[in-house]
Structures are given as C-alpha cells and as structure tokens.
C-alpha cells in the first residue's frame, strides 16, 4: 500500500510481503533428542506468539508437540544417521518437516486397535490438515501442516 502526499509516493510498509518464521534443528540420534525436539517446537510456538501475535490454544500446541514427537521418533528409529527438524509458521499454520537418511517411505497401516505400535503416521494424519512424504537426495522428508487456529 502507498500513500500519496502532494504527488510524493510514501510507502507505508504494508505492501511488503512478510516471510514465515523458520527454524531448523539438527539431531544426532543421541538419547534425549526427541525431548529436545519437543523443546525446540515449544520455543518456536512461543516465538510465533511473540513475533506473529499468533493465538495458539492448548489443543493446537498439543497437536504440534505430538506431531514433532511422532515424526522425530520415527526418524530416530528408522534411519541410520542424523535427522533434521524444520519448522515454518505464521499466525495460522505451522509446518513440521523431518528429514532423515532412510529412503524407505513410511507405510500407513489400516486402523487396528489390536495392533501394538506403528500408529505414528496414523496419529500425525489425524492431527494435521495435510501430510506429505517424499524422497529427497539424502533420504526422505515427512511433512505435516497443522492448523493453529482451531480449538
């Protein structure tokens, strides 16, 4: 948006696109990494509240922390190397992406309350509005988009 004063154009700054907030963290797979990843996500949510004036309810915050925990746990269990957590957010959405060195794409199993384990991606799909999995040159990326405005 611009404002004209005596034929002089004065930019207001509102027409400048605003980039989402981004953060990445690298984990080696050492004990404590999963808890550290949740801590990184909690700090990121606080930063969204401060810098983006995001209103993030307890339900959305819990969803983000659980998605981070599930995706990082899967990377920790199924890859042979380090993994990366990427977070990108605005006042309405947060994208969680985890890269790991295993190129095998995860499988989504049919719902089965009798099955022990292997519910991680099922949980992520229930909490996120969009989930994507793709191979990347170093392995794979699992990405989940979470709506921060709901509940």
Secondary structure by P-SEA (a helix, b strand, c coil): cccccccbbbbccccbbbbcbbbbbbbccccaaaaaaaaaaaaaaaaaaacccccccaaaaaaaaaaaaaaaaaaaccccbbbbbbbbbcccbbbbbbbccccbbbbbccccccccccaaaaaaaacccbbbbbbcccbbbbbbbbbcccc
